Amino acid sequence: MNWKTLFYGACATAVAIIVVGCETMPPATGPVYSAGAVGDRSTLNFSEVVVSIPVNASYQNLHIDLAASVNQVKSNYKTPYDAIDILRRSDARIAGHVGEVLGNSSSERVGPDRTMVLRKMAQTAAQAVVDDTMQKWQHGADYRVEIIVTDLYWTDPSVGRSHPDRMGFWW
């Protein structure tokens, strides 16, 4: 490769940069956060809830997967792990209340064609248990815990839970 080829290549690159130009992002109109400050501080996936519901003279299993997003709204010496620990211990109570609410719902509010209504009912039932639990903790008001329905689907009665429950930290 000779010096003319390198020179003309460098000139072509410089012209391309000048012609294309550089574009900068417009300044942000609201507050700007670092990547570490965006998103939920902590999340927790709860055990799957399976509710057998009568649909059209037979039973169907409604599978509901719930999660919680935990965000600290007021500084204190506690960490989000304390809130997560409280929520983890509330898993059975949440599952029981969601199963009770959906199992006792009227027949016109259930069925595969009413999935969005059932999703909202499950979220509201779980959120009620979480709100009650967090109110009992002296630092509960320092955290915003939101329940999210991550998955909701129907199966026939022969299908149970899709994954086994975990009993503890190590097993």
SULVEN-V826691 format. One record per residue. N is the residue number from 0. OMEGA is omega as a letter, one per 30 degrees, with the letter a starting at -180 (* if undefined). Layout:
BEGIN
N | OMEGA
N | OMEGA
END
This chain:
BEGIN
0 | a
1 | a
2 | l
3 | l
4 | l
5 | a
6 | a
7 | l
8 | l
9 | l
10 | l
11 | l
12 | l
13 | l
14 | l
15 | l
16 | a
17 | a
18 | a
19 | l
20 | l
21 | l
22 | l
23 | l
24 | l
25 | a
26 | a
27 | l
28 | a
29 | l
30 | a
31 | a
32 | l
33 | a
34 | a
35 | a
36 | a
37 | a
38 | a
39 | l
40 | a
41 | l
42 | l
43 | l
44 | l
45 | l
46 | l
47 | l
48 | l
49 | a
50 | l
51 | a
52 | l
53 | l
54 | l
55 | l
56 | l
57 | a
58 | l
59 | l
60 | l
61 | a
62 | a
63 | l
64 | a
65 | l
66 | l
67 | l
68 | a
69 | l
70 | l
71 | a
72 | l
73 | a
74 | l
75 | a
76 | l
77 | l
78 | l
79 | l
80 | l
81 | l
82 | l
83 | l
84 | l
85 | l
86 | l
87 | l
88 | l
89 | a
90 | a
91 | l
92 | l
93 | l
94 | l
95 | a
96 | l
97 | l
98 | l
99 | a
100 | a
101 | l
102 | a
103 | a
104 | a
105 | a
106 | l
107 | a
108 | a
109 | l
110 | a
111 | l
112 | a
113 | a
114 | a
115 | l
116 | l
117 | l
118 | l
119 | l
120 | l
121 | a
122 | a
123 | l
124 | l
125 | l
126 | l
127 | l
128 | a
129 | l
130 | l
131 | a
132 | a
133 | l
134 | a
135 | a
136 | a
137 | l
138 | a
139 | a
140 | l
141 | a
142 | l
143 | a
144 | l
145 | l
146 | a
147 | l
148 | a
149 | l
150 | l
151 | a
152 | a
153 | l
154 | l
155 | a
156 | a
157 | a
158 | l
159 | l
160 | a
161 | l
162 | a
163 | l
164 | l
165 | a
166 | a
167 | a
168 | a
169 | a
170 | *
END
